[in-house]
Amino acid sequence: MPQLNPAPWFAILVFSWLIFLMVIPPKVLNHLPTNEIMAPSAEKLKSNTWNWPWH
């Protein structure tokens, strides 16, 4: 029964994970966001008060 022999399957598992861990992280870390995050201006944070009668 070849399923009980872990030698080739374990080697395939280890080598595939090593390849994934060596190839994918550099590609992900080199990704640059398309829009730079900017701090909101102080004028946008000001809100107008509502002067509505409540009665």
PDB file of N, CA, C, O and CB in Angstrom:
ATOM      1  N   MET A   1       0.842  -1.174   0.000  1.00  0.00           N
ATOM      2  CA  MET A   1       0.000   0.000   0.000  1.00  0.00           C
ATOM      3  C   MET A   1       0.892   1.244   0.000  1.00  0.00           C
ATOM      4  O   MET A   1       1.535   1.529   1.011  1.00  0.00           O
ATOM      5  CB  MET A   1      -0.961  -0.006   1.221  1.00  0.00           C
ATOM      6  N   PRO A   2       0.948   1.980  -1.088  1.00  0.00           N
ATOM      7  CA  PRO A   2       1.859   3.119  -1.169  1.00  0.00           C
ATOM      8  C   PRO A   2       1.458   4.293  -0.287  1.00  0.00           C
ATOM      9  O   PRO A   2       2.288   5.161  -0.019  1.00  0.00           O
ATOM     10  CB  PRO A   2       1.954   3.581  -2.582  1.00  0.00           C
ATOM     11  N   GLN A   3       0.211   4.347   0.171  1.00  0.00           N
ATOM     12  CA  GLN A   3      -0.203   5.462   1.012  1.00  0.00           C
ATOM     13  C   GLN A   3       0.509   5.450   2.364  1.00  0.00           C
ATOM     14  O   GLN A   3       0.622   6.490   3.012  1.00  0.00           O
ATOM     15  CB  GLN A   3      -1.708   5.427   1.218  1.00  0.00           C
ATOM     16  N   LEU A   4       0.984   4.298   2.786  1.00  0.00           N
ATOM     17  CA  LEU A   4       1.621   4.196   4.090  1.00  0.00           C
ATOM     18  C   LEU A   4       3.087   4.608   4.064  1.00  0.00           C
ATOM     19  O   LEU A   4       3.701   4.760   5.120  1.00  0.00           O
ATOM     20  CB  LEU A   4       1.502   2.791   4.604  1.00  0.00           C
ATOM     21  N   ASN A   5       3.656   4.791   2.883  1.00  0.00           N
ATOM     22  CA  ASN A   5       5.049   5.196   2.779  1.00  0.00           C
ATOM     23  C   ASN A   5       5.095   6.725   2.738  1.00  0.00           C
ATOM     24  O   ASN A   5       4.766   7.306   1.704  1.00  0.00           O
ATOM     25  CB  ASN A   5       5.733   4.568   1.511  1.00  0.00           C
ATOM     26  N   PRO A   6       5.497   7.405   3.838  1.00  0.00           N
ATOM     27  CA  PRO A   6       5.439   8.867   3.864  1.00  0.00           C
ATOM     28  C   PRO A   6       6.623   9.557   3.181  1.00  0.00           C
ATOM     29  O   PRO A   6       6.616  10.777   3.018  1.00  0.00           O
ATOM     30  CB  PRO A   6       5.358   9.329   5.281  1.00  0.00           C
ATOM     31  N   ALA A   7       7.623   8.798   2.787  1.00  0.00           N
ATOM     32  CA  ALA A   7       8.847   9.422   2.273  1.00  0.00           C
ATOM     33  C   ALA A   7       8.597  10.303   1.044  1.00  0.00           C
ATOM     34  O   ALA A   7       8.948  11.482   1.097  1.00  0.00           O
ATOM     35  CB  ALA A   7       9.858   8.348   1.925  1.00  0.00           C
ATOM     36  N   PRO A   8       8.020   9.816  -0.050  1.00  0.00           N
ATOM     37  CA  PRO A   8       7.880  10.718  -1.205  1.00  0.00           C
ATOM     38  C   PRO A   8       6.854  11.822  -0.972  1.00  0.00           C
ATOM     39  O   PRO A   8       7.040  12.942  -1.448  1.00  0.00           O
ATOM     40  CB  PRO A   8       7.490   9.924  -2.436  1.00  0.00           C
ATOM     41  N   TRP A   9       5.788  11.530  -0.255  1.00  0.00           N
ATOM     42  CA  TRP A   9       4.749  12.528  -0.052  1.00  0.00           C
ATOM     43  C   TRP A   9       5.217  13.628   0.886  1.00  0.00           C
ATOM     44  O   TRP A   9       4.894  14.799   0.687  1.00  0.00           O
ATOM     45  CB  TRP A   9       3.491  11.877   0.495  1.00  0.00           C
ATOM     46  N   PHE A  10       5.968  13.259   1.895  1.00  0.00           N
ATOM     47  CA  PHE A  10       6.481  14.271   2.809  1.00  0.00           C
ATOM     48  C   PHE A  10       7.488  15.176   2.112  1.00  0.00           C
ATOM     49  O   PHE A  10       7.497  16.387   2.335  1.00  0.00           O
ATOM     50  CB  PHE A  10       7.120  13.612   4.028  1.00  0.00           C
ATOM     51  N   ALA A  11       8.334  14.594   1.273  1.00  0.00           N
ATOM     52  CA  ALA A  11       9.318  15.396   0.533  1.00  0.00           C
ATOM     53  C   ALA A  11       8.609  16.355  -0.426  1.00  0.00           C
ATOM     54  O   ALA A  11       9.007  17.514  -0.546  1.00  0.00           O
ATOM     55  CB  ALA A  11      10.295  14.479  -0.250  1.00  0.00           C
ATOM     56  N   ILE A  12       7.577  15.888  -1.100  1.00  0.00           N
ATOM     57  CA  ILE A  12       6.823  16.747  -2.011  1.00  0.00           C
ATOM     58  C   ILE A  12       6.163  17.879  -1.229  1.00  0.00           C
ATOM     59  O   ILE A  12       6.175  19.027  -1.673  1.00  0.00           O
ATOM     60  CB  ILE A  12       5.760  15.929  -2.784  1.00  0.00           C
ATOM     61  N   LEU A  13       5.595  17.569  -0.086  1.00  0.00           N
ATOM     62  CA  LEU A  13       4.959  18.588   0.752  1.00  0.00           C
ATOM     63  C   LEU A  13       5.971  19.639   1.198  1.00  0.00           C
ATOM     64  O   LEU A  13       5.704  20.837   1.100  1.00  0.00           O
ATOM     65  CB  LEU A  13       4.299  17.939   1.977  1.00  0.00           C
ATOM     66  N   VAL A  14       7.113  19.207   1.680  1.00  0.00           N
ATOM     67  CA  VAL A  14       8.125  20.141   2.179  1.00  0.00           C
ATOM     68  C   VAL A  14       8.665  21.006   1.051  1.00  0.00           C
ATOM     69  O   VAL A  14       8.789  22.220   1.212  1.00  0.00           O
ATOM     70  CB  VAL A  14       9.274  19.381   2.856  1.00  0.00           C
ATOM     71  N   PHE A  15       8.987  20.402  -0.089  1.00  0.00           N
ATOM     72  CA  PHE A  15       9.538  21.185  -1.195  1.00  0.00           C
ATOM     73  C   PHE A  15       8.515  22.154  -1.774  1.00  0.00           C
ATOM     74  O   PHE A  15       8.872  23.266  -2.164  1.00  0.00           O
ATOM     75  CB  PHE A  15      10.044  20.260  -2.290  1.00  0.00           C
ATOM     76  N   SER A  16       7.261  21.754  -1.835  1.00  0.00           N
ATOM     77  CA  SER A  16       6.250  22.672  -2.357  1.00  0.00           C
ATOM     78  C   SER A  16       6.069  23.854  -1.415  1.00  0.00           C
ATOM     79  O   SER A  16       5.912  24.984  -1.878  1.00  0.00           O
ATOM     80  CB  SER A  16       4.909  21.944  -2.563  1.00  0.00           C
ATOM     81  N   TRP A  17       6.087  23.621  -0.083  1.00  0.00           N
ATOM     82  CA  TRP A  17       5.964  24.740   0.859  1.00  0.00           C
ATOM     83  C   TRP A  17       7.192  25.643   0.818  1.00  0.00           C
ATOM     84  O   TRP A  17       7.075  26.860   0.958  1.00  0.00           O
ATOM     85  CB  TRP A  17       5.754  24.216   2.282  1.00  0.00           C
ATOM     86  N   LEU A  18       8.361  25.053   0.628  1.00  0.00           N
ATOM     87  CA  LEU A  18       9.559  25.884   0.517  1.00  0.00           C
ATOM     88  C   LEU A  18       9.489  26.771  -0.720  1.00  0.00           C
ATOM     89  O   LEU A  18       9.864  27.943  -0.668  1.00  0.00           O
ATOM     90  CB  LEU A  18      10.819  25.009   0.470  1.00  0.00           C
ATOM     91  N   ILE A  19       9.017  26.225  -1.817  1.00  0.00           N
ATOM     92  CA  ILE A  19       8.889  27.019  -3.037  1.00  0.00           C
ATOM     93  C   ILE A  19       7.870  28.128  -2.834  1.00  0.00           C
ATOM     94  O   ILE A  19       8.118  29.274  -3.208  1.00  0.00           O
ATOM     95  CB  ILE A  19       8.484  26.130  -4.229  1.00  0.00           C
ATOM     96  N   PHE A  20       6.719  27.797  -2.241  1.00  0.00           N
ATOM     97  CA  PHE A  20       5.708  28.829  -2.005  1.00  0.00           C
ATOM     98  C   PHE A  20       6.227  29.924  -1.085  1.00  0.00           C
ATOM     99  O   PHE A  20       5.967  31.104  -1.317  1.00  0.00           O
ATOM    100  CB  PHE A  20       4.451  28.211  -1.411  1.00  0.00           C
ATOM    101  N   LEU A  21       6.957  29.544  -0.047  1.00  0.00           N
ATOM    102  CA  LEU A  21       7.443  30.538   0.901  1.00  0.00           C
ATOM    103  C   LEU A  21       8.595  31.372   0.351  1.00  0.00           C
ATOM    104  O   LEU A  21       8.876  32.450   0.874  1.00  0.00           O
ATOM    105  CB  LEU A  21       7.876  29.859   2.169  1.00  0.00           C
ATOM    106  N   MET A  22       9.259  30.897  -0.684  1.00  0.00           N
ATOM    107  CA  MET A  22      10.352  31.662  -1.276  1.00  0.00           C
ATOM    108  C   MET A  22       9.894  32.515  -2.450  1.00  0.00           C
ATOM    109  O   MET A  22      10.554  33.503  -2.774  1.00  0.00           O
ATOM    110  CB  MET A  22      11.449  30.730  -1.724  1.00  0.00           C
ATOM    111  N   VAL A  23       8.802  32.170  -3.090  1.00  0.00           N
ATOM    112  CA  VAL A  23       8.355  32.885  -4.288  1.00  0.00           C
ATOM    113  C   VAL A  23       7.275  33.907  -3.962  1.00  0.00           C
ATOM    114  O   VAL A  23       7.352  35.043  -4.431  1.00  0.00           O
ATOM    115  CB  VAL A  23       7.836  31.899  -5.329  1.00  0.00           C
ATOM    116  N   ILE A  24       6.294  33.546  -3.191  1.00  0.00           N
ATOM    117  CA  ILE A  24       5.126  34.412  -2.993  1.00  0.00           C
ATOM    118  C   ILE A  24       5.413  35.627  -2.096  1.00  0.00           C
ATOM    119  O   ILE A  24       5.006  36.725  -2.475  1.00  0.00           O
ATOM    120  CB  ILE A  24       3.993  33.603  -2.393  1.00  0.00           C
ATOM    121  N   PRO A  25       6.076  35.518  -0.949  1.00  0.00           N
ATOM    122  CA  PRO A  25       6.268  36.709  -0.096  1.00  0.00           C
ATOM    123  C   PRO A  25       6.993  37.872  -0.769  1.00  0.00           C
ATOM    124  O   PRO A  25       6.559  39.010  -0.584  1.00  0.00           O
ATOM    125  CB  PRO A  25       7.032  36.320   1.125  1.00  0.00           C
ATOM    126  N   PRO A  26       8.063  37.670  -1.537  1.00  0.00           N
ATOM    127  CA  PRO A  26       8.670  38.833  -2.195  1.00  0.00           C
ATOM    128  C   PRO A  26       7.722  39.514  -3.179  1.00  0.00           C
ATOM    129  O   PRO A  26       7.740  40.738  -3.302  1.00  0.00           O
ATOM    130  CB  PRO A  26       9.931  38.413  -2.920  1.00  0.00           C
ATOM    131  N   LYS A  27       6.904  38.746  -3.872  1.00  0.00           N
ATOM    132  CA  LYS A  27       5.960  39.344  -4.809  1.00  0.00           C
ATOM    133  C   LYS A  27       4.904  40.166  -4.067  1.00  0.00           C
ATOM    134  O   LYS A  27       4.502  41.232  -4.534  1.00  0.00           O
ATOM    135  CB  LYS A  27       5.287  38.254  -5.658  1.00  0.00           C
ATOM    136  N   VAL A  28       4.462  39.676  -2.927  1.00  0.00           N
ATOM    137  CA  VAL A  28       3.450  40.402  -2.160  1.00  0.00           C
ATOM    138  C   VAL A  28       4.057  41.648  -1.524  1.00  0.00           C
ATOM    139  O   VAL A  28       3.417  42.699  -1.494  1.00  0.00           O
ATOM    140  CB  VAL A  28       2.834  39.493  -1.077  1.00  0.00           C
ATOM    141  N   LEU A  29       5.267  41.544  -1.021  1.00  0.00           N
ATOM    142  CA  LEU A  29       5.895  42.680  -0.355  1.00  0.00           C
ATOM    143  C   LEU A  29       6.308  43.773  -1.335  1.00  0.00           C
ATOM    144  O   LEU A  29       6.456  44.926  -0.931  1.00  0.00           O
ATOM    145  CB  LEU A  29       7.102  42.216   0.427  1.00  0.00           C
ATOM    146  N   ASN A  30       6.498  43.445  -2.602  1.00  0.00           N
ATOM    147  CA  ASN A  30       6.850  44.455  -3.598  1.00  0.00           C
ATOM    148  C   ASN A  30       5.635  45.202  -4.114  1.00  0.00           C
ATOM    149  O   ASN A  30       5.777  46.144  -4.893  1.00  0.00           O
ATOM    150  CB  ASN A  30       7.578  43.813  -4.754  1.00  0.00           C
ATOM    151  N   HIS A  31       4.461  44.807  -3.703  1.00  0.00           N
ATOM    152  CA  HIS A  31       3.238  45.467  -4.162  1.00  0.00           C
ATOM    153  C   HIS A  31       3.139  46.864  -3.568  1.00  0.00           C
ATOM    154  O   HIS A  31       3.347  47.054  -2.370  1.00  0.00           O
ATOM    155  CB  HIS A  31       1.994  44.637  -3.785  1.00  0.00           C
ATOM    156  N   LEU A  32       2.821  47.838  -4.408  1.00  0.00           N
ATOM    157  CA  LEU A  32       2.637  49.202  -3.960  1.00  0.00           C
ATOM    158  C   LEU A  32       1.164  49.570  -4.095  1.00  0.00           C
ATOM    159  O   LEU A  32       0.540  49.250  -5.106  1.00  0.00           O
ATOM    160  CB  LEU A  32       3.533  50.178  -4.763  1.00  0.00           C
ATOM    161  N   PRO A  33       0.612  50.226  -3.110  1.00  0.00           N
ATOM    162  CA  PRO A  33      -0.794  50.647  -3.241  1.00  0.00           C
ATOM    163  C   PRO A  33      -0.934  51.701  -4.325  1.00  0.00           C
ATOM    164  O   PRO A  33      -0.038  52.524  -4.516  1.00  0.00           O
ATOM    165  CB  PRO A  33      -1.331  51.193  -1.900  1.00  0.00           C
ATOM    166  N   THR A  34      -2.049  51.681  -5.032  1.00  0.00           N
ATOM    167  CA  THR A  34      -2.250  52.633  -6.124  1.00  0.00           C
ATOM    168  C   THR A  34      -2.539  54.037  -5.604  1.00  0.00           C
ATOM    169  O   THR A  34      -2.102  55.013  -6.214  1.00  0.00           O
ATOM    170  CB  THR A  34      -3.390  52.170  -7.021  1.00  0.00           C
ATOM    171  N   ASN A  35      -3.250  54.162  -4.515  1.00  0.00           N
ATOM    172  CA  ASN A  35      -3.572  55.468  -3.944  1.00  0.00           C
ATOM    173  C   ASN A  35      -2.839  55.635  -2.625  1.00  0.00           C
ATOM    174  O   ASN A  35      -2.945  54.798  -1.729  1.00  0.00           O
ATOM    175  CB  ASN A  35      -5.099  55.629  -3.744  1.00  0.00           C
ATOM    176  N   GLU A  36      -2.106  56.713  -2.521  1.00  0.00           N
ATOM    177  CA  GLU A  36      -1.412  56.985  -1.270  1.00  0.00           C
ATOM    178  C   GLU A  36      -2.410  57.467  -0.226  1.00  0.00           C
ATOM    179  O   GLU A  36      -3.339  58.209  -0.546  1.00  0.00           O
ATOM    180  CB  GLU A  36      -0.292  58.028  -1.477  1.00  0.00           C
ATOM    181  N   ILE A  37      -2.224  57.057   0.988  1.00  0.00           N
ATOM    182  CA  ILE A  37      -3.112  57.457   2.074  1.00  0.00           C
ATOM    183  C   ILE A  37      -2.708  58.848   2.533  1.00  0.00           C
ATOM    184  O   ILE A  37      -1.554  59.095   2.883  1.00  0.00           O
ATOM    185  CB  ILE A  37      -3.061  56.440   3.256  1.00  0.00           C
ATOM    186  N   MET A  38      -3.680  59.749   2.524  1.00  0.00           N
ATOM    187  CA  MET A  38      -3.411  61.123   2.936  1.00  0.00           C
ATOM    188  C   MET A  38      -4.249  61.439   4.166  1.00  0.00           C
ATOM    189  O   MET A  38      -5.362  60.935   4.317  1.00  0.00           O
ATOM    190  CB  MET A  38      -3.715  62.126   1.785  1.00  0.00           C
ATOM    191  N   ALA A  39      -3.708  62.276   5.043  1.00  0.00           N
ATOM    192  CA  ALA A  39      -4.448  62.696   6.227  1.00  0.00           C
ATOM    193  C   ALA A  39      -5.581  63.617   5.806  1.00  0.00           C
ATOM    194  O   ALA A  39      -5.390  64.454   4.924  1.00  0.00           O
ATOM    195  CB  ALA A  39      -3.517  63.401   7.247  1.00  0.00           C
ATOM    196  N   PRO A  40      -6.745  63.485   6.407  1.00  0.00           N
ATOM    197  CA  PRO A  40      -7.854  64.380   6.044  1.00  0.00           C
ATOM    198  C   PRO A  40      -7.569  65.809   6.499  1.00  0.00           C
ATOM    199  O   PRO A  40      -6.946  66.036   7.536  1.00  0.00           O
ATOM    200  CB  PRO A  40      -9.178  63.882   6.666  1.00  0.00           C
ATOM    201  N   SER A  41      -8.027  66.742   5.717  1.00  0.00           N
ATOM    202  CA  SER A  41      -7.783  68.146   6.078  1.00  0.00           C
ATOM    203  C   SER A  41      -8.711  68.548   7.220  1.00  0.00           C
ATOM    204  O   SER A  41      -9.740  67.914   7.453  1.00  0.00           O
ATOM    205  CB  SER A  41      -7.993  69.083   4.850  1.00  0.00           C
ATOM    206  N   ALA A  42      -8.335  69.600   7.920  1.00  0.00           N
ATOM    207  CA  ALA A  42      -9.117  70.052   9.073  1.00  0.00           C
ATOM    208  C   ALA A  42     -10.458  70.630   8.633  1.00  0.00           C
ATOM    209  O   ALA A  42     -11.432  70.569   9.383  1.00  0.00           O
ATOM    210  CB  ALA A  42      -8.331  71.099   9.876  1.00  0.00           C
ATOM    211  N   GLU A  43     -10.520  71.186   7.435  1.00  0.00           N
ATOM    212  CA  GLU A  43     -11.770  71.778   6.979  1.00  0.00           C
ATOM    213  C   GLU A  43     -12.837  70.716   6.743  1.00  0.00           C
ATOM    214  O   GLU A  43     -14.019  70.968   6.975  1.00  0.00           O
ATOM    215  CB  GLU A  43     -11.540  72.576   5.706  1.00  0.00           C
ATOM    216  N   LYS A  44     -12.448  69.567   6.299  1.00  0.00           N
ATOM    217  CA  LYS A  44     -13.421  68.514   6.054  1.00  0.00           C
ATOM    218  C   LYS A  44     -13.979  67.939   7.356  1.00  0.00           C
ATOM    219  O   LYS A  44     -15.083  67.394   7.373  1.00  0.00           O
ATOM    220  CB  LYS A  44     -12.790  67.408   5.227  1.00  0.00           C
ATOM    221  N   LEU A  45     -13.233  68.058   8.423  1.00  0.00           N
ATOM    222  CA  LEU A  45     -13.685  67.500   9.688  1.00  0.00           C
ATOM    223  C   LEU A  45     -14.716  68.380  10.377  1.00  0.00           C
ATOM    224  O   LEU A  45     -15.457  67.900  11.234  1.00  0.00           O
ATOM    225  CB  LEU A  45     -12.511  67.287  10.601  1.00  0.00           C
ATOM    226  N   LYS A  46     -14.779  69.663  10.018  1.00  0.00           N
ATOM    227  CA  LYS A  46     -15.747  70.555  10.640  1.00  0.00           C
ATOM    228  C   LYS A  46     -17.143  70.221  10.126  1.00  0.00           C
ATOM    229  O   LYS A  46     -17.350  70.028   8.928  1.00  0.00           O
ATOM    230  CB  LYS A  46     -15.395  72.039  10.357  1.00  0.00           C
ATOM    231  N   SER A  47     -18.072  70.156  11.030  1.00  0.00           N
ATOM    232  CA  SER A  47     -19.453  69.891  10.631  1.00  0.00           C
ATOM    233  C   SER A  47     -20.332  71.086  11.007  1.00  0.00           C
ATOM    234  O   SER A  47     -20.099  71.766  12.006  1.00  0.00           O
ATOM    235  CB  SER A  47     -19.983  68.587  11.300  1.00  0.00           C
ATOM    236  N   ASN A  48     -21.322  71.311  10.194  1.00  0.00           N
ATOM    237  CA  ASN A  48     -22.257  72.397  10.474  1.00  0.00           C
ATOM    238  C   ASN A  48     -23.306  71.907  11.466  1.00  0.00           C
ATOM    239  O   ASN A  48     -23.767  70.768  11.390  1.00  0.00           O
ATOM    240  CB  ASN A  48     -22.927  72.909   9.167  1.00  0.00           C
ATOM    241  N   THR A  49     -23.671  72.772  12.382  1.00  0.00           N
ATOM    242  CA  THR A  49     -24.713  72.392  13.348  1.00  0.00           C
ATOM    243  C   THR A  49     -26.066  72.602  12.736  1.00  0.00           C
ATOM    244  O   THR A  49     -26.239  73.473  11.883  1.00  0.00           O
ATOM    245  CB  THR A  49     -24.591  73.196  14.656  1.00  0.00           C
ATOM    246  N   TRP A  50     -27.019  71.826  13.154  1.00  0.00           N
ATOM    247  CA  TRP A  50     -28.386  71.954  12.673  1.00  0.00           C
ATOM    248  C   TRP A  50     -29.139  72.903  13.598  1.00  0.00           C
ATOM    249  O   TRP A  50     -29.188  72.701  14.811  1.00  0.00           O
ATOM    250  CB  TRP A  50     -29.091  70.566  12.599  1.00  0.00           C
ATOM    251  N   ASN A  51     -29.705  73.904  13.024  1.00  0.00           N
ATOM    252  CA  ASN A  51     -30.483  74.871  13.806  1.00  0.00           C
ATOM    253  C   ASN A  51     -31.969  74.615  13.598  1.00  0.00           C
ATOM    254  O   ASN A  51     -32.726  75.545  13.320  1.00  0.00           O
ATOM    255  CB  ASN A  51     -30.120  76.330  13.410  1.00  0.00           C
ATOM    256  N   TRP A  52     -32.381  73.399  13.726  1.00  0.00           N
ATOM    257  CA  TRP A  52     -33.769  73.055  13.521  1.00  0.00           C
ATOM    258  C   TRP A  52     -34.543  73.190  14.828  1.00  0.00           C
ATOM    259  O   TRP A  52     -34.027  72.857  15.895  1.00  0.00           O
ATOM    260  CB  TRP A  52     -33.894  71.639  12.962  1.00  0.00           C
ATOM    261  N   PRO A  53     -35.782  73.677  14.747  1.00  0.00           N
ATOM    262  CA  PRO A  53     -36.594  73.711  15.966  1.00  0.00           C
ATOM    263  C   PRO A  53     -37.018  72.287  16.337  1.00  0.00           C
ATOM    264  O   PRO A  53     -37.427  71.516  15.469  1.00  0.00           O
ATOM    265  CB  PRO A  53     -37.845  74.625  15.775  1.00  0.00           C
ATOM    266  N   TRP A  54     -36.922  71.943  17.600  1.00  0.00           N
ATOM    267  CA  TRP A  54     -37.238  70.590  18.040  1.00  0.00           C
ATOM    268  C   TRP A  54     -38.639  70.497  18.637  1.00  0.00           C
ATOM    269  O   TRP A  54     -38.944  69.495  19.284  1.00  0.00           O
ATOM    270  CB  TRP A  54     -36.213  70.120  19.055  1.00  0.00           C
ATOM    271  N   HIS A  55     -39.489  71.472  18.454  1.00  0.00           N
ATOM    272  CA  HIS A  55     -40.836  71.388  19.022  1.00  0.00           C
ATOM    273  C   HIS A  55     -41.879  71.552  17.940  1.00  0.00           C
ATOM    274  O   HIS A  55     -43.075  71.511  18.225  1.00  0.00           O
ATOM    275  CB  HIS A  55     -41.037  72.445  20.109  1.00  0.00           C
TER     276      HIS A  55
END
